[in-house]
Each structure stands twice: as C-alpha cells, then as structure tokens.
C-alpha cells in the first residue's frame, strides 16, 4: 500500500523561500489555486504530478518533503509532555504528529516555553536567588540555543560547506590541506608556530601569531589551523549566517560563530564531494577514511552525519558522543532516532561499553520501541593530555543507521540481519520509553500506569501497566 504524502508545511515553506504568491506557485506547479491551498493545509496529499513539478521546475530535492523537522519536533514534544507537570495532559501521538506537520512554529513555541519553565524551575530548586537576579530571564541557555540551531538545520550548513569545499581545492596536486592552511594564514600576515603548551590554539592578534600545541595529535593541529582560517577569511559568510539565525543573546551568537568555524574546518578537512565518494568506495570504513583525509575517527564519524546536501545525500546516520557518566556532549541524527534533550543516552546502547574496550570498534544490532532497526558502531575516543600527569579526557562515540543501509557498511558484514533475536531492545530516554520489561530502567515511564505489589518484588519495584 502506497502511503500518502502530507507535507503542507514544507510546501508552504518552499513557496515562501521562493518569494512566490500562492497564485504564482500554483501556476508554476500546474495546479489550481484551491488545490494548492488544500495541499498547503494538509487537506489533500501532495500529488505525484506536483512532486515531479517541484523537481523539474525548481530542482527541489523531493526527499525533503517526507523528512526534515517533523520527526525531531514530535520526539522533542513527546519528551516535554513527559514532564510531571504535563504528564496527565499528554495528547495522543497522532495529535503531536499533526501539530509537527501542520503547525511547526507552534510546536517550536511550545518547546521554547517548556525549556524556559524548566530553567526557571531549576533555578528555584537550587536556591540561587533567581527571582532577584538580573540574569534570571526565562530564555534558553546560549549553549542549548546553538545546539538547537544546528539540530534543526539537519547539521548541514550549505553555504559554509560549499565555501569550505572551494577552499580545499588544491592549487597544486602536491599541496595538502595543512600546507594550504598555513599558506593562507601567511597571506594574512599570520605566523604559525608550535609550542609545548596546554592550549590547543592561541591567536595573538597584536603580534600576528598563531600558536598551536605540539602535544596535540596532527589531525587536531590541522583542524585548529583550518578553524583559524575560517575565522580570518570567512567572517562575512559566518556573520551573514548568524544574522539569519537570529540568536537571542550575544553569547549564543559568539558560541554559534565558533560552531560555524568548526563546521568550516571539518568540511575543509573532509570536502563534501571527495568525502562522499570515499565513504561509498570504502563502504564507510572509518579507519581507511581517517587515513585518507588525515582526520581522527571522531572527525570522520561526525562528518558522516552531516552529509545531507540536497541532491547528493549520503547514508543518513546518527552520531553521538558521551562521557563516562553517560552525559551526551555531542549529538545529531539524520535518522528517525532522536536523542533525548535532557539527560543521558539509553544505557543499553553499546556506546557505554566502549570505555571497557579501548581502541576497538563495537558493533550492535538494535531495535527501538517503534520497531525501527539499526546497526550501531561504537568506539572510545579518549584524548590524552600529551604529558605525564596531564588529565585524560575520556569520551566514546556511536555512529548508526537503519539496517536498510547495511549493504553500504563494511561493519555489517557477517552480521545476521535476518534474525529478529539478534536485535537488542534499546530506547531513547526512560521517561518516554514504552518498554515495560526493561531490566535497566532508571525511572518509571510517565505515560504509563504503575502497579505496586507489596508482596512481590521483581527486577524493578513496580510493574508497568
């Protein structure tokens, strides 16, 4: 059975970006004005003829009609609705999906309001005198605001990505990206030196000198060189992108600018076209790709999760980095799996076991409560201090995609993808996980009734009804 495509919000957003009225847009699509109006309001599905017209007339990547923000908004709203203050008012999943697809601006406003409530509640709970402080505004923290910016951009910034790809084009075949970065800084009067220092990067504006730590790994040094190139040579592009984002504070804007410079550095180190070809050629072998591009395993994994260029998309991956406490320090998903906005990742994910096997890749076949099956890859990426007694920063990363893409992954070889028992049950967050018999559950699911039997104790002190 062919599933009907309702994408009114995306259709309306496309028209508005093109600066067309409904009448003009309908004419270009070859449909009547009332028919377009019905599609934009999800009263009718988007027809095959309209899909073809979008591709032919505007070069539109039609896969974007069925993807985008909707799944992320549903996941985020569902988690917010699991808050105890809203638990008894939680609407059915169908209503959440309808809101995300028909009224995405309303969904984001609700999430913003809930985030403001949480932050105010946490300030009061910690007795930090929030009510009397000047900085007690109920707005998202700058860090969260920037995280959400990249999250809802699908972690792909087209203008910055293409600028980095242009920069990475070699002047000569024997010129690598590191040499080119040093040369570019030299053209701007910046001298590069390496010292035995704890700071990865220090730029002295007055002296025109960039100092990098000799202790850092070569791929880290190269990345920091490219980040400095971005800040010095791409300032207008970065500022224009920040203007469009409309951050609520100067702090958020400053954090986002560093984030965009980091994005440029990663995209220059691993240029989109060449990197996508290498991913397909090596079947996403992270070690081969790291060697080819002079990058780290973490850099390669993160870059794979950004391959969302319209018309040239890679395998949709999710990427996450956690610390030893299970706290998520980086996250992005181009898949249907969406991470919890608050708290850590599901303890059943193999990423938590990666700390026990340093230097090794762990593979896992997993199934989420919605029945979607994934192949997960995890590895520790601990960062050495570079000197005796220097602290070691311990992290682990996970990279995963739906099993439908397993043929394109070398890591799927010899795994039994046809055996349902091979897939371990995992979740997103205990608060919104529907599994009733999870032995690793930390808190009860807020959307389910609990049964307490004083005469019996199982793995958990309650049963989920």
Secondary structure, DSSP 4 states (H G I P E B T S, - for coil): -PPP---HHHHHHHHHHHT--HHHHHHHHT--HHHHHHHHTTSSPPPHHHHHHHHHHH---GGGGG-SSHHHHHHHHHHHHTSTTTGGGPPPHHHHHHHHHH-HHHHHHHHHHHHHHHHHHHHHHTT--GGG-TT---S--HHHHHHHHHHHTTT--HHHHHHHHHHHS-SSTT--HHHHHHHHHHHTT-EEEEES-S-SEEEETTTTEEEEETTS-HHHHHHHHHHHHHHHH-HHHHHHHHHHHT-SSHHHHHHHHHHHHHHHHHHHHT-HHHHHHHHHHHTS-HHHHHHHHT--HHHHHHHHTT---TTS-----EEEEEETT-BEEEEEESSS----SSSB--TTSGGGGGGGSTT--EEEEEE-TTS-EEEEEEEE--B--SSTTPPPB-EEEEEEEEGGGGGG-GGGTT--TT-GGGSEE--S-TTT---SS-TT--S--TTS-EE--TT---SSSSEE-
